[in-house]
Amino acid sequence: MPLTDQQLRQELVQFGETVPPITQRNREQLRTRLQVLQARPRPRSPARASPTRARVNTSPPRATTRSRPVRGLIELSDSETDLSANDYLPSRSGAKIQTRSIAVGRDTQPSTNVTADVEESIARHRREIQQLIDSARDRTRATSANLSATKYEPSSITPLRPTSTSSRHRAPLKSDITKPKQPSWFNNIGKEIKSFWKTYKDTIIQAIKLLFFGLLLGGGLILLKKKAGVIIPHRQGITCSPDNATYCDDMQPIIHSVKQFLEARTGEVDCGFRDKSYRYVTKPELNKYLDEKKFKFEEGPEQRWNTLVSYIVDKPVDDISLLDAHNKYSNDFNEVVKMSAQKGTHSLMCRARKGINSAMQNLAWLLLGTTGFLTLGWLIKRRSKQHQDAENTYKDFIEKITDLLENQYEEHIRDSETKPWLAISHIRDMLIPPQDRKRLKTLWERAKKQISESESRVRSESQLIHGEEFDVWRWIQPRAPSSPSSPRKKRAESPHSSNEESYVYMPADVGLTECLKLRNFFDPDTNIDDDEMDLVVDSIQNRCATVRRIEHIGIHSIFVYLKFSSKEAASQGFHLLNNWKFHGREIIAKYLRLQRYHEHFPEAINSSSTN
């Protein structure tokens, strides 16, 4: 009757063996080990002292509380995996090594009285092991056969760490059985191919050799069939004649050889290796070549020549041309003395030479085209730069001319003895150095025409200077939006202006009316106080101190109104106040009709002169 697991454990313990948890995997191994131990003879003088087995505890410092060992029983580990054989080695990291001895007596019978705590611990471990076995059964089927066939050795049994009866110090168990790596389909195919190759290696090599030699022999036969006339010299004594030239089989290799000779000669001429006069092969040269090839007729070279000409004419052979002594095409037997091929066969050297010549020619064209494009681009860029420089110079002339005239007019306002105009020739001399006048003559004439015809702020006229009449330019204000060709009584109304702001063209020294309306003295977003009004009035009086005279100053909303004693004074005040920068704001001045002014300020009708 087979022993139970408990009996098996007790029997092995009696022999001093350390028994792991008994599972279905190691049950047969433990039984085999027990039979081997029972077959050995027992020692005659049994030692009273029980042998000890040292075990290294490599567990971390937080080791669980160990229970006191019971004689004759094995301790079960409460860890998830069994310790390996390396756990018996001392730690290299210098950790504290703990030892423990378990005494097992061989000369005493196993105790049948097991305490309740030990029995409960054993039962609990068995249940946990059974659960692990059930969960790993599917994964261990592939390795169960190999494990059962392995010879059981005591040293291969992993000792167990002591089991604590306290459930709170017990760590969950984990199976150390890993699923074996299954070979992939690629490895299976590789194994099958290797096995097939080892089995049929010699047969496959023989088949490849036969196939190679068969292809080689077949290619040689095909080449021999096509080149038979060239490779195998023809026998002497060809019997072909002009009458049967097209039906005689011996003419095929002759025509083939003649065509090769003529095409080679044409290729040499095309490549420049021979002069163009050698393009046509004469009758003696061709007969000499056929004699070297051993194409001899029984009736002599003349019969061979006539037969060859007849074959070319009657077949016909389009690649070969027949010529007379004057290099003209002919099909008469008596006149044909030369032959030539229409297309030439070029050698490797000839092809390389033509390729180099073609590449050099293409490179030359490429360089020429690139140079042309670059030159054209440079010319266009240079022309564009010259045009841009000319435009900048032209605009600079216009700007400088207007600045000179405006400055001259301001000088006239400050000093009445200064003329309000400038001679055109004098402006040219101030703007253009003498050495550049010829080069910039076109631009100056263009600027002169622009100022005279299109600039509404400048008027062209004639003045006597030192007894001579000169063309002059005069700066005029206010600005007339229309052309000077029709300067009088043209109205120009701004989109933002009303009737009171309209004006007509007048000479620069006479204003349109005696009244002005000024903008931008006050910020429309802020309230105007008395101090700010006093500051504006004082600033206007200081600005127009040279003007005689201001009769009335009125402020309505954000606008400032001025009434002068005359139109001439209003004109001077206009030029002083218009475009004037006051506290970062540009003042805009407009003429206002006198009637409109009196509607705003009736008290100004009888106003006296003020400063």
TAHU-V726702 format. One record per residue. PHI is phi in degrees with one decimal (999 if undefined). Layout:
# TAHU-V726702
{{PHI} {PHI}}
This chain:
# TAHU-V726702
{{999} {-66.8} {-75.9} {-77.4} {-62.7} {-68.8} {-66.0} {-59.6} {-61.6} {-63.9} {-63.1} {-69.0} {-63.5} {-61.0} {-88.7} {80.6} {-91.9} {-92.1} {-104.1} {-76.8} {-59.7} {-81.0} {-127.5} {-65.7} {-74.8} {-112.4} {-64.6} {-65.3} {-64.7} {-65.0} {-65.0} {-62.5} {-64.4} {-64.3} {-63.4} {-65.9} {-68.9} {-68.2} {-77.1} {-76.3} {-73.4} {-76.8} {-68.7} {-70.0} {-110.5} {-66.3} {-78.5} {-70.8} {-77.3} {-81.3} {-64.6} {-114.5} {-122.1} {-83.6} {-134.6} {-90.7} {-98.0} {-101.7} {-70.5} {-63.2} {-57.6} {-86.4} {-62.0} {-73.8} {-68.8} {-91.0} {-84.7} {-71.3} {-67.7} {-103.6} {-65.2} {87.0} {-115.6} {-97.6} {-88.7} {-102.0} {-81.6} {-96.8} {-81.7} {-78.4} {-128.5} {-74.3} {-74.1} {-83.5} {-67.1} {-72.6} {-69.6} {-80.8} {-84.8} {-66.5} {-72.4} {-78.5} {-81.9} {81.8} {-70.3} {-67.0} {-96.5} {-111.0} {-120.7} {-149.5} {-111.2} {-116.1} {-90.5} {-126.0} {-84.9} {-93.8} {-98.8} {-116.9} {-79.8} {-64.6} {-75.5} {-93.5} {-97.1} {-103.0} {-66.1} {-66.9} {-66.1} {-66.1} {-61.9} {-66.4} {-63.3} {-64.6} {-63.5} {-65.1} {-65.0} {-64.6} {-63.4} {-65.3} {-66.2} {-63.6} {-65.7} {-64.9} {-65.9} {-63.1} {-73.0} {-102.0} {-64.2} {-67.5} {-81.8} {-103.1} {-64.8} {-69.7} {-103.6} {-65.2} {-66.5} {-66.2} {-69.9} {-71.4} {-83.0} {-69.9} {-70.2} {-80.1} {-129.7} {-62.4} {-71.9} {-84.6} {-79.6} {-77.5} {-66.7} {-101.7} {-78.3} {-61.1} {-98.4} {-97.5} {-76.4} {-83.2} {-72.4} {-75.6} {-96.3} {-91.2} {-90.7} {-65.8} {-82.4} {-129.5} {-75.2} {-92.5} {-91.9} {-101.6} {-71.6} {-63.6} {-74.2} {-79.4} {-64.9} {-76.7} {-65.0} {-66.1} {-66.2} {-62.5} {-64.3} {-62.2} {-64.5} {-64.4} {-65.4} {-63.3} {-64.3} {-64.0} {-65.3} {-63.9} {-76.6} {-113.6} {-61.8} {-64.0} {-65.2} {-66.0} {-63.8} {-63.2} {-65.3} {-64.2} {-63.5} {-62.2} {-64.3} {-63.8} {-66.5} {-66.9} {-64.0} {-63.7} {-67.8} {-65.1} {-62.7} {-64.3} {-66.1} {-64.6} {-63.1} {-64.8} {-67.5} {-75.0} {-106.0} {-62.8} {-67.8} {-89.5} {-73.7} {-96.9} {-59.7} {-75.5} {-69.5} {-76.4} {87.7} {-76.0} {-106.5} {-68.7} {-136.9} {-59.5} {-72.9} {-114.2} {-62.6} {-74.8} {-104.0} {-83.0} {-71.0} {-70.9} {-79.9} {-61.6} {-65.7} {-66.0} {-61.5} {-63.5} {-67.0} {-62.7} {-63.5} {-63.1} {-65.4} {-66.2} {-66.6} {-65.5} {-65.8} {-63.4} {-64.1} {-64.7} {-68.4} {-63.4} {-82.7} {88.7} {-75.3} {-130.2} {-72.6} {-63.4} {-68.4} {-87.4} {-65.9} {-96.2} {-90.7} {-81.0} {-62.7} {-61.8} {-62.4} {-70.8} {-65.1} {-65.1} {-65.3} {-67.5} {-65.4} {-66.3} {-83.3} {66.4} {-96.6} {-110.4} {-94.3} {-68.6} {-97.8} {105.3} {-63.8} {-65.7} {-63.4} {-65.4} {-64.8} {-64.3} {-64.0} {-64.1} {-63.9} {-63.6} {-65.5} {-66.9} {-77.0} {-81.8} {-64.2} {-88.9} {-109.0} {-73.7} {-77.1} {-114.1} {-105.4} {-106.2} {-133.2} {-93.2} {-69.6} {-98.1} {61.2} {-110.7} {-66.9} {-153.5} {-117.2} {-85.9} {-60.7} {-78.0} {-98.0} {-71.1} {-130.8} {-139.8} {-137.8} {-153.4} {-98.5} {-72.3} {-119.6} {-104.6} {-99.9} {-99.2} {-74.8} {-62.5} {-65.7} {-64.9} {-63.1} {-64.2} {-66.5} {-65.8} {-63.5} {-66.1} {-62.7} {-64.9} {-64.8} {-65.8} {-65.4} {-63.6} {-64.8} {-64.6} {-63.7} {-63.6} {-64.0} {-64.2} {-64.6} {-63.0} {-63.8} {-62.8} {-63.0} {-63.9} {-64.9} {-63.1} {-62.7} {-64.6} {-64.8} {-62.9} {-63.5} {-65.9} {-64.4} {-64.4} {-65.2} {-63.0} {-64.7} {-65.2} {-63.3} {-64.8} {-64.2} {-64.7} {-64.7} {-61.7} {-64.3} {-66.3} {-61.5} {-59.6} {-66.1} {-68.1} {-62.5} {-63.9} {-64.9} {-62.6} {-66.9} {-66.8} {-63.8} {-63.1} {-69.0} {-64.0} {-63.4} {-65.3} {-66.0} {-75.2} {-130.2} {-67.6} {-75.7} {-76.3} {-70.3} {-84.9} {-132.3} {-134.8} {-69.5} {-64.1} {-64.4} {-67.1} {-63.4} {-60.8} {-65.7} {-75.0} {-91.0} {-118.2} {-65.5} {-60.0} {-71.3} {-105.7} {-68.0} {-68.6} {-70.7} {-100.7} {-62.7} {-63.7} {-66.1} {-66.2} {-63.7} {-66.1} {-66.7} {-61.9} {-66.2} {-63.8} {-67.0} {-72.4} {-103.8} {-118.2} {-92.2} {-76.4} {-86.0} {-123.1} {-120.0} {-91.6} {-157.7} {-116.1} {-137.9} {-88.1} {-122.9} {55.0} {82.9} {-117.0} {-92.3} {-127.8} {-79.0} {-128.4} {-117.2} {-120.7} {-81.4} {-120.2} {-141.4} {-73.2} {-69.0} {-101.0} {-70.2} {-93.4} {-71.1} {-66.0} {-65.2} {-134.1} {-78.0} {-93.2} {55.7} {-111.3} {-91.6} {-138.1} {-109.1} {-72.9} {-60.5} {-102.2} {-106.5} {-109.1} {-63.9} {-71.3} {-103.9} {-74.8} {-152.7} {-122.0} {-73.2} {-141.0} {-60.7} {-68.0} {-91.6} {-129.8} {-80.2} {-70.5} {-139.8} {-87.9} {-117.5} {-128.3} {-120.4} {-113.1} {-113.3} {73.0} {-76.0} {-121.5} {-81.7} {-67.8} {-91.3} {-122.3} {-80.0} {-97.3} {-102.9} {-66.7} {-62.0} {-67.2} {-64.6} {-61.9} {-63.7} {-67.5} {-62.4} {-63.8} {-65.1} {-66.1} {-65.5} {-68.6} {-67.2} {-103.6} {-64.9} {-85.9} {-91.9} {-120.4} {-155.8} {-94.4} {-93.2} {-154.6} {-126.3} {-127.5} {-124.0} {-133.2} {61.2} {-106.5} {-108.0} {-116.4} {-116.4} {-126.6} {-121.0} {-102.4} {-76.7} {-154.1} {-69.2} {-64.7} {-65.6} {-63.3} {-64.3} {-64.5} {-64.0} {-60.3} {-69.4} {-79.6} {-97.8} {-69.2} {64.6} {-80.7} {-87.0} {-122.0} {52.8} {81.6} {-113.1} {-91.3} {-82.9} {-112.6} {-109.5} {-134.7} {-78.4} {-130.8} {-62.7} {-63.9} {-62.9} {-65.0} {-63.8} {-68.0} {-67.3} {-75.4} {-130.0} {-63.0} {-67.5} {-79.8} {-65.5} {-106.6} {-71.1} {-94.6} {-68.4} {-129.2} {-119.3}}
